[in-house]
Amino acid sequence: MAVLLVDHNVRRVVAMSDFIYVLSLGEITASGTPEDFQGDLHAQVKEWLGINF
């Protein structure tokens, strides 16, 4: 089963998701597991979103 969740609340998305895609202007700019987004892999995306995990 798959569910598409579109939300700007990143903490909620990370808590509810097994896999995440980040879209910007219709393009996938990053993808990975919630754990990936908590590491250094997506530091640029976290900076853009203003997230401090």
C-alpha positions in Angstrom: 0.0 0.0 0.0 1.3 3.5 -0.8 0.1 6.9 0.4 1.1 10.2 -1.0 1.4 12.8 1.8 2.0 16.4 0.8 2.9 18.6 3.8 5.2 21.5 4.7 5.5 20.2 8.3 8.7 18.4 7.9 8.8 16.9 11.5 5.3 15.3 10.8 6.5 14.0 7.5 9.6 12.4 9.0 7.6 10.9 11.8 5.0 9.3 9.5 7.1 8.2 6.5 9.2 5.3 5.5 10.6 7.1 2.4 10.6 10.8 1.6 10.9 12.8 -1.7 11.6 16.5 -1.6 10.2 18.4 -4.6 11.1 21.9 -5.7 9.5 23.5 -8.7 8.3 20.1 -9.8 11.7 18.4 -9.6 12.9 15.8 -7.1 15.7 17.5 -5.2 16.3 14.9 -2.6 15.0 11.5 -1.5 15.7 9.0 1.2 14.6 7.5 4.5 13.9 9.7 7.5 17.2 8.5 8.9 18.9 9.9 5.8 17.4 13.3 6.4 18.7 13.3 10.0 22.3 12.7 8.9 24.6 14.8 6.8 23.4 13.3 3.5 20.8 16.1 3.0 22.4 19.0 4.9 21.7 21.4 2.0 18.0 20.4 2.0 17.8 20.8 5.8 19.4 24.2 5.5 16.9 25.3 2.8 14.0 24.1 4.9 15.5 25.6 8.1 15.5 22.3 10.0 17.6 21.4 13.0 17.2 17.8 13.9 
